[in-house]
Amino acid sequence: MADHNNVRSTHPTDVAERVDELIRGPQYAMPQAEKDAVLVSILRVLCRDVAGRCEPYGRFLERFGGDVDAWQSMSDVPPLPVPMFKRFLLSAVPPEKVVRQLLSSSTTGRQPSRIVIDKTTAFRQARALTSILKEHIGPRRRPYLVLDAPESVGDGENLTARGAAIRGVGNFADKTTFAMRSLPDGNLEPNWEGIESFFAEHQSGPVLLFGFTFIVWSRFVTEAERRGLRFGVSEAVLLHSGGWKKLTADAVSKEEFGRRTAAVLGCDERCILDFYGMVEQVGTVFVDCEAGNKHAPAFADVVIRRPLTLEQVDIGQAGIIEVVSTLPTSYPGQALITEDQGMLVGVDDCPCGRLGNYFRFTSRIEQTEIRGCGDTFAQSRELR
Ligand SMILES: [Zn+2]
């Protein structure tokens, strides 16, 4: 490849401009081959820049990245295993530049991930999420019902994945109502009177709902069914996120979730939209299209890798989900291997018309399968 192709991308400031262009532009219009070239040329500069400011990542890149200038495709970028954010504080900025910390919701006894966010990253995350969601639900603001309690939003300096998503979707709200209360024991209790009056008031117009998948199901849909409630809001759109682990344990398929949730709300099943995203990459979300496939936005991508060799899978095959994003500047979150499994459904030819890679989430990976990957990283003792 001729060197002049990369001239624009050799400085972090030029790259920042290109990332902003991608965030502002159409999200699903670039054919994969073109997107590969654009994103890789950005990642070469971005990863090296972050490596220069984050010593442990610098060592990781040196050891696993090979010749950064020779990266030709997304799969050449070495992915960092997400558990590393639980074990190390991986920051590429001095503490005074940190405007926010993102925390994974930790289950008892487990260390949460801590992600440090600077002003640039925070700004990009908010704009990116808005840019993506706009292409799925349209630009207009509408009444917003949060299927959660106000306490889940957090205080702004320390945000959980849940809080970040509630706030992010809130950019499309003209008025926000919380559907639940947080009980002293931490459980959530739906405020059915409040919910019914919200729907009664906004019966005829568009409304937006958001909740974590398991909460939507266990605290809203099944309870509404038990109470015989049907809300009849035909212009409702429900966004939900946060994993299917607990639901697959209850043997609830995505199809059943969509069908029964749509029946309770009275809207079309295609208006029940699941999105996939990690707290380690807030703002980078992979939203379901009308065909039920998840698409990568313009500034990000997905790589599905074989568990043992980490090679990219072929179309139609399942593997570990890696998420790639050009948003982060304050931490090494550009390429992350997750603990989830997904299937690469296709490239550039989804029936919905969106271009690029598209995939489906299939399951969580058992801890043992990913451990080998994490151990490799931790072997560099000096990282501690
Ligand atoms: Zn699609």
Residues whose N, C-alpha, C, O or C-beta is under 5 A from the ligand:
A	BS01	ZN	C289 A291 N293 C350 C352 R354
